[in-house]
Amino acid sequence: MIQGQGQAKGAQQGRLSDRDILQDLLTTHKFMSDGYHHAVLESANDEIRQTRTKMHDEVVQNAKPVFDAMNQRGWYQVTPATPTR
């Protein structure tokens, strides 16, 4: 590959771009959410289940501003849902 081809401007200079950082954050939140989701489903102890549920919910809440920042910049486009009857 030619140097710089297909890389963001910041990455060409040895730094991550804002887009790269936000993408990494969102991917990390998704991974953590998935892990906590499975942990909740597989918890036999109610106290542990509640703790893991709280941890999962915190990850989901923390991911929202990251998603919003990406979406507002056009870096994470979604198709709006349409109401169905």
C-alpha positions as a printed Julia matrix, in Angstrom:
85×3 Matrix{Float64}:
   0.0     0.0    0.0
   1.23    3.5   -0.79
   2.1     5.44   2.35
  -0.97    7.32   3.59
  -3.35    5.63   1.18
  -6.66    4.87   2.88
  -5.6     6.4    6.19
  -7.1     9.38   7.97
  -4.97   12.55   7.97
  -4.16   12.22  11.7
  -3.1     8.61  11.26
  -0.7     9.65   8.49
   1.07   11.85  11.01
   1.32    9.07  13.58
  -1.73   10.21  15.54
  -5.25    8.94  15.69
  -7.91   11.2   14.22
 -10.97   12.2   16.24
 -12.96    9.8   14.1
 -10.58    6.93  14.88
 -10.74    7.67  18.61
 -14.54    7.85  18.67
 -14.83    4.68  16.58
 -12.52    2.86  18.98
 -14.52    4.11  21.99
 -17.82    3.02  20.47
 -16.44   -0.38  19.49
 -15.11   -0.85  23.03
 -18.5     0.08  24.51
 -20.24   -2.4   22.2
 -17.82   -5.16  23.2
 -18.26   -4.4   26.91
 -22.05   -4.25  26.58
 -22.1    -7.63  24.85
 -19.92   -9.16  27.57
 -22.03   -7.77  30.4
 -25.21   -8.86  28.61
 -24.01  -12.47  28.54
 -22.85  -12.22  32.16
 -26.29  -11.02  33.26
 -28.04  -13.85  31.44
 -25.72  -16.42  33.01
 -25.88  -15.13  36.61
 -27.42  -17.61  39.02
 -27.08  -15.28  42.02
 -29.6   -12.4   42.11
 -27.21   -9.96  43.77
 -24.55  -10.63  41.14
 -27.17  -10.34  38.41
 -28.25   -6.92  39.72
 -24.64   -5.72  39.9
 -23.9    -6.9   36.37
 -27.14   -5.34  35.11
 -26.11   -2.02  36.63
 -22.67   -2.29  35.04
 -24.27   -3.08  31.66
 -26.63   -0.12  31.93
 -23.74    2.23  32.76
 -21.83    1.09  29.67
 -24.9     1.7   27.51
 -25.38    5.18  29.0
 -21.7     6.03  28.48
 -21.85    4.9   24.85
 -24.7     7.3   23.98
 -22.64   10.53  23.86
 -19.96    8.75  21.81
 -22.59    7.57  19.32
 -24.2    11.03  19.25
 -20.84   12.71  18.52
 -20.18   10.32  15.64
 -23.69   10.61  14.28
 -23.66   14.43  14.4
 -20.41   14.49  12.44
 -21.77   12.06   9.84
 -19.33    9.34  10.89
 -22.03    6.88  11.96
 -25.09    7.08   9.8
 -28.25    5.21  10.65
 -31.47    4.73   8.76
 -34.33    6.19  10.8
 -36.96    3.69  11.86
 -40.37    4.09  10.31
 -43.52    3.58  12.34
 -45.47    0.44  11.52
 -49.02   -0.41  12.3
